[in-house]
Amino acid sequence: MSVKMDQGALIRRIAEIIISELRLEEVTVATFDPELDLVDELGIDSMDLATIALVLQDEYNITIDEDDYPKLRNVRLIAEYIISKK
């Protein structure tokens, strides 16, 4: 399996986590844009981002440094971050 396919699956799973954690009722994984800016366009705050980071740390057995939170602006960047930590 290629990294590209792994990244696609990872992007879908991250979208599922964000949709679930933020209780986004009108959004599905299929309609979630991986380039959507989570802070500027979706309006999540630092507490939401911290919650999502904790879930991702548990799910992928990685450590996300608080200093890295500003880098996690969209689902694609989060996926690349997780891949870099594996």
PETAUR-V385490 format. One record per residue. N is the residue number from 1. SS is DSSP state (H for helix, E for strand, C for the rest). PSI is psi in degrees with one decimal (NA if undefined). BURIAL is + if it has 16 or more other C-alpha atoms within 10 Angstrom, else -. Layout:
N;SS;PSI;BURIAL / N;SS;PSI;BURIAL
This chain:
1;C;136.6;- / 2;C;161.0;- / 3;H;-35.9;- / 4;H;-44.5;- / 5;H;-40.7;- / 6;H;-43.0;- / 7;H;-37.7;+ / 8;H;-44.8;- / 9;H;-39.7;- / 10;H;-43.8;+ / 11;H;-43.6;+ / 12;H;-42.3;+ / 13;H;-40.9;+ / 14;H;-42.8;+ / 15;H;-43.3;+ / 16;H;-45.2;+ / 17;H;-46.3;+ / 18;H;-44.5;+ / 19;H;-43.9;+ / 20;H;-50.5;- / 21;H;-36.7;- / 22;C;-0.9;- / 23;C;51.5;- / 24;C;103.9;- / 25;C;-28.4;- / 26;C;3.5;- / 27;C;139.6;- / 28;C;166.8;- / 29;C;-38.6;+ / 30;C;-30.7;- / 31;C;-3.2;- / 32;C;118.9;+ / 33;C;117.0;- / 34;C;-11.9;+ / 35;C;-4.1;- / 36;C;126.8;- / 37;C;116.7;+ / 38;C;-34.7;+ / 39;C;-55.7;+ / 40;C;-38.5;- / 41;C;-35.0;- / 42;C;-21.9;- / 43;C;23.9;- / 44;C;147.8;- / 45;C;-178.8;- / 46;H;-32.6;- / 47;H;-42.1;- / 48;H;-44.2;+ / 49;H;-39.6;+ / 50;H;-40.9;- / 51;H;-46.5;- / 52;H;-42.6;+ / 53;H;-41.0;+ / 54;H;-43.7;- / 55;H;-44.3;+ / 56;H;-38.7;+ / 57;H;-44.2;- / 58;H;-44.8;- / 59;H;-40.7;- / 60;H;5.3;- / 61;C;49.9;- / 62;C;169.9;- / 63;C;127.9;- / 64;C;113.5;+ / 65;C;136.9;- / 66;H;-32.5;- / 67;H;-20.1;- / 68;H;-11.1;- / 69;H;-42.7;- / 70;H;-22.4;- / 71;H;-19.4;- / 72;C;62.0;+ / 73;C;-24.2;+ / 74;C;171.6;+ / 75;H;-38.8;+ / 76;H;-44.1;+ / 77;H;-37.0;+ / 78;H;-43.6;+ / 79;H;-45.1;+ / 80;H;-38.4;- / 81;H;-47.7;- / 82;H;-44.4;+ / 83;H;-39.1;- / 84;H;-23.5;- / 85;H;-12.1;- / 86;C;NA;-
